[in-house]
Amino acid sequence: MTFLSAVVKPLMTNGTVLDVVVKQGKSKDFEALVQSNGLSYSVSIQDLQAAINEENPQLTEEEMELVGRKGNYISKNDSLLNILSPVP
């Protein structure tokens, strides 16, 4: 394992910019590595886990009851009358 792979995990690149996730507790090592190589960097997301938790909040008890249930697909072309009308 190289020092770099012990510190960061590459996510994506466009040829000039490289997105990485710095492993927990390794931000100082990453900063030193970047600076010693004359590279610049910016932090896009300070706490990735907090951002994930915010984007995907815990389900409520009511929502948990609905997980795994199957329903009928309603397309935008279905009229309300067709949906609510009893099937003969």
Residue pairs with C-beta under 8 A, 6 or more apart in sequence:
3 29
3 33
4 33
6 23
6 26
7 22
7 23
7 26
7 29
7 30
7 33
8 20
8 21
8 22
8 23
8 26
8 30
9 20
9 21
9 23
10 18
10 19
10 20
11 19
11 20
11 21
12 18
12 19
13 19
19 44
20 30
21 48
22 30
30 41
31 41
34 40
34 41
45 51
59 67
74 83
